[in-house]
């Protein structure tokens, strides 16, 4: 197990370096610098001063190897030209917590709802509850988040007045956006869990456990669920990436003061510093999450550790 953990940890800095390189290449490949404001052409001396202030006068290799890492990570004073009074770190510090809280809450809801519905559906296979679960899962996967968010807003915030319309800061304000973001992934996790459990229930060791007189609850939790969780764990990495980046749309719908507005504006204004910082922060978070998922996969399935040992 120790060697397996070391192998996964050794790849982590390589993943971050590749991610940083890809982000820099994409930022540098985008046309224009976005320094001009309005329709009026900026005087050359003012434009030159702004290019120097935002490091655009430096060659790409200097920004790649020195300026961006130093000013973003060590100094924390990398400027964002669309918010001239704010640094990139200050923007991230003010907006990132709301986005991360929304993402963590949505991912947790997706796992809990998806596993619960999948287990119930597999246990009631072929009955009305199974058919209802499969149908709802299909609808949940098919609907875009902005449609789901609008429907939930109309029903629970406008008609029933059960929750606030938007904003952030109170627990009640997090219910609808987190549920909106979680539903498509909960539906997919439910389908994965149902399919995996049905396959596991057909194994010989499950029939042996039932023949010993074990209750269905013990068969599920002691024998079946552990193996059925493996496909769900494999899906959690891509699901987390989709949830945390998909939260930008939900933040717009529910007027949450997160990273969504800043990301959209930074792309429109070609703010290289803020785009790069956002990509790296989310990249580090998602790479860390994928690393944790890999380690959990090795804990649950010993074959992964054995395979890594013989590579």
C-alpha positions in Angstrom: 0.0 0.0 0.0 2.9 2.4 0.8 4.4 1.9 -2.6 1.0 2.5 -4.2 0.6 5.8 -2.4 4.1 6.9 -3.3 3.5 6.1 -7.0 0.4 8.3 -7.0 2.0 11.1 -5.1 5.0 11.1 -7.5 2.8 11.8 -10.5 1.1 14.7 -8.8 3.7 17.4 -9.5 4.0 16.2 -13.1 0.2 16.6 -13.5 0.4 20.2 -12.1 3.3 21.1 -14.4 1.5 19.8 -17.5 -1.6 21.6 -16.4 0.3 24.9 -15.9 1.9 24.5 -19.3 -1.4 23.8 -21.1 -3.0 26.8 -19.4 -0.1 29.1 -20.4 -0.2 27.9 -24.0 -4.0 28.5 -24.2 -3.7 32.0 -22.6 -0.8 33.0 -24.9 -2.6 31.6 -28.0 -5.7 33.8 -27.4 -5.7 36.9 -29.7 -5.3 40.3 -28.2 -4.4 41.5 -24.7 -7.6 43.1 -23.7 -5.8 46.2 -22.3 -7.7 48.8 -24.3 -10.9 50.1 -22.7 -13.9 51.3 -24.6 -14.1 52.2 -28.3 -11.6 55.0 -28.1 -8.0 54.1 -29.1 -5.6 54.4 -26.1 -2.6 56.7 -26.5 0.6 54.7 -27.2 2.3 55.9 -24.0 -0.7 54.9 -21.8 -0.9 51.5 -23.6 2.9 51.0 -23.1 2.5 51.8 -19.4 -0.4 49.3 -19.0 1.5 46.6 -20.8 4.4 47.1 -18.4 2.2 47.1 -15.3 0.5 43.8 -16.3 3.8 42.2 -17.5 2.7 42.0 -21.2 6.0 43.7 -22.2 7.9 40.6 -21.1 8.7 37.6 -23.4 6.6 34.5 -22.9 9.4 32.4 -21.4 10.0 35.0 -18.7 6.3 35.1 -17.8 6.2 31.3 -17.9 9.2 30.5 -15.8 9.4 33.5 -13.5 6.8 36.3 -13.5 3.5 34.3 -13.2 4.8 31.7 -10.7 6.5 34.3 -8.5 3.8 37.0 -8.5 0.9 34.5 -8.2 2.3 32.0 -5.7 5.1 33.7 -3.7 4.3 37.4 -3.8 0.5 37.2 -4.3 0.5 40.6 -6.1 -0.3 39.5 -9.7 -2.7 42.2 -11.0 -5.9 41.6 -12.9 -6.4 44.3 -15.5 -10.2 44.1 -15.5 -10.2 45.0 -11.8 -7.3 47.4 -11.5 -7.7 48.0 -7.8 -7.6 44.2 -7.1 -5.0 41.6 -7.4 -5.8 38.1 -8.6 -5.3 36.6 -5.2 -7.8 39.1 -3.7 -10.4 38.2 -6.3 -9.9 34.5 -5.6 -10.0 35.0 -1.9 -13.3 36.9 -2.1 -15.1 34.7 -4.7 -13.6 31.2 -4.5 -15.1 30.2 -1.1 -18.7 30.4 -2.4 -17.9 28.4 -5.5 -16.0 25.7 -3.5 -18.8 25.5 -0.9 -21.4 25.1 -3.6 -19.3 22.5 -5.4 -18.6 20.4 -2.3 -22.3 20.5 -1.2 -23.5 19.6 -4.7 -21.0 16.7 -5.0 -22.0 15.4 -1.5 -25.7 15.6 -2.5 -25.0 13.8 -5.8 -23.3 10.9 -4.0 -25.9 10.6 -1.3 -28.9 10.8 -3.6 -27.4 8.7 -6.3 -26.3 5.9 -4.0 -29.6 5.9 -2.2 -31.7 5.8 -5.3 -29.4 3.2 -7.0 -29.6 0.9 -4.0 -33.4 1.1 -3.7 -33.8 0.6 -7.5 -31.6 -2.5 -7.5 -33.3 -3.9 -4.4 -36.7 -3.4 -6.1 -35.6 -4.5 -9.6 -38.6 -4.9 -12.0 -41.1 -3.2 -9.6 -42.8 0.2 -9.9 -40.2 1.9 -7.7 -37.4 0.6 -10.0 -39.2 1.9 -13.1 -39.8 5.3 -11.4 -36.2 5.6 -10.4 -34.9 4.7 -13.9 -37.3 7.2 -15.5 -36.4 10.0 -13.1 -32.7 9.3 -13.6 -33.1 9.6 -17.4 -34.9 12.9 -17.0 -32.2 14.2 -14.6 -29.4 13.3 -17.0 -31.2 14.8 -20.0 -32.1 18.3 -18.6 -29.5 21.1 -18.7 -28.7 22.7 -15.3 -30.1 26.1 -16.3 -33.4 24.5 -17.2 -33.5 22.5 -13.9 -32.5 25.7 -12.0 -35.3 27.7 -13.6 -37.9 25.0 -12.9 -36.8 24.7 -9.2 -36.8 28.4 -8.8 -40.3 28.8 -10.1 -41.7 25.9 -8.0 -40.0 26.3 -4.7 -39.0 30.0 -4.6 -41.8 31.7 -6.5 -44.9 29.5 -6.1 -44.3 27.8 -2.8 -42.0 30.6 -1.3 -40.2 27.8 0.6 -36.6 29.1 -0.1 -35.0 32.4 -1.1 -34.8 33.3 -4.8 -31.1 33.8 -4.9 -28.1 35.1 -3.0 -25.6 33.4 -0.8 -24.7 33.3 2.9 -27.6 31.4 4.6 -28.2 27.6 4.5 -31.6 28.1 2.9 -29.9 30.0 0.0 -27.7 27.0 -0.8 -30.5 24.4 -1.1 -31.7 25.1 -4.7 -28.4 25.8 -6.4 -26.7 22.8 -4.8 -29.7 20.6 -5.8 -29.7 22.0 -9.3 -26.0 21.3 -9.7 -26.2 17.8 -8.1 -29.2 16.3 -9.9 -27.7 15.3 -13.3 -24.7 13.6 -11.5 -27.0 12.0 -8.9 -29.0 10.5 -11.7 -25.9 9.1 -13.3 -24.5 7.7 -10.0 -27.9 6.1 -9.4 -27.7 4.3 -12.8 -24.1 3.2 -12.1 -25.0 1.9 -8.6 -28.1 0.1 -9.9 -26.2 -1.6 -12.7 -23.2 -2.5 -10.5 -25.4 -3.9 -7.8 -27.4 -6.0 -10.2 -24.2 -7.5 -11.6 -22.9 -8.2 -8.0 -26.1 -9.8 -6.9 -25.6 -12.4 -9.7 -22.2 -13.5 -8.3 -21.8 -16.9 -6.5 -20.6 -15.4 -3.2 -23.9 -13.4 -2.9 -25.9 -16.6 -3.4 -23.7 -18.3 -0.8 -24.3 -15.4 1.7 -28.1 -15.6 1.1 -28.0 -19.4 1.5 -26.3 -18.9 4.9 -29.5 -17.1 6.0 -28.1 -13.5 6.1 -30.6 -10.8 5.8 -30.8 -8.6 2.7 -29.4 -5.7 4.6 -26.3 -7.6 5.7 -25.9 -9.0 2.2 -26.0 -5.5 0.8 -23.7 -3.8 3.3 -21.3 -6.7 4.1 -20.8 -8.2 0.7 -22.4 -6.4 -2.3 -22.0 -2.6 -1.8 -18.2 -2.6 -1.5 -17.7 -4.1 -5.0 -20.6 -2.0 -6.4 -18.9 1.2 -5.3 -15.9 0.7 -7.6 -17.6 2.1 -10.8 -19.0 5.0 -8.7 -15.5 5.9 -7.4 -14.2 5.8 -10.9 -16.8 8.3 -11.9 -16.3 10.7 -9.0 -13.2 12.3 -10.5 -14.9 13.4 -13.8 -18.0 14.3 -11.9 -16.1 16.6 -9.5 -14.5 18.3 -12.5 -17.9 18.8 -14.2 -19.6 20.0 -11.0 -17.0 22.5 -10.0 -16.7 24.0 -13.5 -20.4 23.7 -14.2 -21.1 25.8 -11.1 -20.4 28.9 -13.1 -23.8 28.6 -14.9 -25.7 27.9 -11.6 -24.0 30.9 -10.0 -25.4 33.1 -12.7 -28.9 31.7 -12.4 -29.0 32.1 -8.6 -26.9 35.3 -8.4 -24.2 33.7 -6.2 -21.1 35.8 -5.7 -18.7 33.1 -6.8 -16.1 32.7 -9.5 -18.7 32.4 -12.3 -18.9 36.1 -13.0 -15.2 36.7 -12.8 -14.4 33.8 -15.1 -16.8 34.9 -17.8 -15.6 38.5 -17.6 -11.9 37.5 -17.6 -12.5 35.5 -20.8 -14.4 38.3 -22.5 -11.7 40.8 -21.5 -8.8 38.4 -22.2 -7.5 38.9 -18.7 -4.6 36.4 -18.9 -3.6 36.6 -15.3 -7.1 35.9 -13.9 -7.7 33.1 -16.5 -4.4 31.4 -15.6 -5.0 31.7 -11.9 -8.5 30.3 -12.1 -7.4 27.4 -14.2 -4.5 26.6 -11.9 -6.6 26.9 -8.7 -9.3 24.6 -10.0 -6.7 22.3 -11.5 -4.9 21.9 -8.2 -8.2 21.2 -6.4 -9.4 18.7 -9.0 -6.0 16.9 -9.3 -6.0 16.6 -5.5 -9.5 15.2 -5.5 -8.6 12.7 -8.2 -5.5 11.7 -6.2 -7.8 11.0 -3.2 -10.2 9.0 -5.4 -7.2 6.9 -6.7 -6.1 6.2 -3.1 -9.6 5.2 -2.0 -9.9 2.9 -5.0 -6.7 1.2 -3.9 -8.1 0.8 -0.4 -11.4 -0.7 -1.5 -10.0 -2.9 -4.3 -6.7 -4.7 -3.4 -6.3 -5.7 -7.0 -5.3 -2.2 -7.9 -2.5 -2.2 -5.4 -1.3 -5.7 -6.5 -1.4 -4.5 -10.2 0.6 -1.4 -9.3 3.2 -3.5 -7.5 3.8 -5.8 -10.5 4.1 -2.9 -13.0 
